[in-house]
């Protein structure tokens, strides 16, 4: 983390564009805010947008604004985030989830600095905005698969800050745990509990696939359960207390940085097909929380189309939804560019086209569990 702090200081001394990379939950927005607060723009607006949480059909209006009457519901002019962040910083989280069309529009803005609102007849004045982008995706791999523009990548990647996952920062875990114990004890008006050495050892050895976000939520639960008493092994979540979390030997291979993401996707597939949870409480929720990507959601839809021979209506039952959910389901898929053509699956006899290693492992999981 000392390297990360040094890179934050370097980025704060200039207005160069910054690309922050790291797994979900490592604190990319916190790093972006630290760069902004230490820069000459610290007294100006810091505007954040989650590119994965805004439908592509609305993202252009969110960025560039719109004029009254430009589309249904546009009852007044809207300045857009770039105008709102004038003289300040715009933080674009999950920039890797942008569609190719939005990538082209963003590239045009980065090259010219000019904004054309949706429905406007001409370019408006230039803006003075610093861009900080973040992603948990491997953008060079996305470039190879033609899902991300190479020219946009080099525009954004002037300075890069890579945040290591929590499992690579084990000495930080006791410090972060103590911080959140004090924070949540004050919030819930209880005495800050102590953590026994045995319990702390388990916390340190846990893989923390959700990183800082997972640790923060776990500590809040522990504070509520402890009610001022010491936290011991029995107070920890069952998956931590009973998991195989021993130290890795010196000769053990390096952990795969994509493994936590694969594990999350596999868990969602198991909940959907084996435990028969609704699509809305499994895949949908995790997609909106940015725990899985568009590629992951398309893979889940692809699995459904293979099993239903290309029928989205039959997929409602497979995904444990009501028949009345059809329009909502189809609208959601189209809104987030996850609606796949059904024709190739009407004659499909076996196999699904697998486009990356994460999807391959999840597909292997489903293949090895025929009861699902």
Phi, psi and omega in degrees: 000335176299325176296318178298316179299321179294321179291327175297315179297320178297315180294327183289341183278355181221179176255015182297150177292146184233137173246119180257126181239155180155164182293165176300131175091005182277347177106039182294321179292325177297322177293318178300318179294323179295319177298315181297314184293334180267358183267174178292349180267014189299335181268004182254172186295143168247111184247127182245142176221137176265106184295337179276341184266353179250125179305144183301329181293338181254348187295323179298316178295322179298318182285307191259351182081177178211163177256157182301134178083004183287336175201169181300127181097350179276082186273349177206163178294144177232129186289330183088160186293324181296321177289321179296329182269012182306131184073358181244216185234135172251121178258118180253102179276146180054050180295337179291350180269358180294147173288162180298325179296314180292327176299319179295319179294320179294319179299318179300318179295317181298329181279326185250332185076003182264150183240134171239110181294153177299125181089352180280146183277342184212165177296144175263182185295158179291154178241153178252092184229133172270134182255125170238124182245157179215152177201151172259358181275158173275093186296321175303322177291323177295328176294317180299325180270009177062032177259348179219139183285131181293321181294325177291322179303314182287334174293319183279330189267054174284308171241139180236134176242114177260122180263121182288151177292161184296329181295339176268005183231047187303322178297341179281340188298314177300323180292315179293321178299315179298320179299311182288331174299315179294318183298310184281334173296318177293321181295318183263006173058050174231164178289138179299121181283156173264156179250126180294155179303321181295318179292320179296324178299321179291319178299320181293323184275348178296146185283340178049065179299334177269002175059219187300322181299318179294317179298316181300314180294322180295318181294322178297319177297320180295320179297318181292324179285321187289324182052044175094348179271167180295147178264120180244181182304320182295340181275347183285155174305147186302320183293335176279314185292331184251357183284163176273094186239030180292165179295147174276140178288165182296332182268001181290148179292156177296142179296142178285121182296340180271352185300315179301322179294318178298317182298321178296317180295318179296321179297321179293317179298320178295317179297324183284312187265328183265308182277353175058044173278157179293148174305324184291329182266350180250277186295313184300312183300314182289330176292316180292334177273002178068021175284335176231160185259177175299320178302319179295317180294320177298324179295319178296318177297320179298319176300317179295318180294324178296319183285332183258011180057039174088013182258114177289329179292318177294331180296335177304314178292320179299323181266014172060045178241163177278156178300330180291348181276000188303308183296319179296317181296311181294320178297320179297314181297316181291323181298324183254018176058040179242012178275119182260147175296137185275340188303317182298340184268351181291332180244010183290127182259341179176150176086150178230140178293120183251126190254349177205172186295323179298316179293323180299316182294320179293322178294320177299324179298313181294321179297324183277358178234072185299337181291346179279000000 
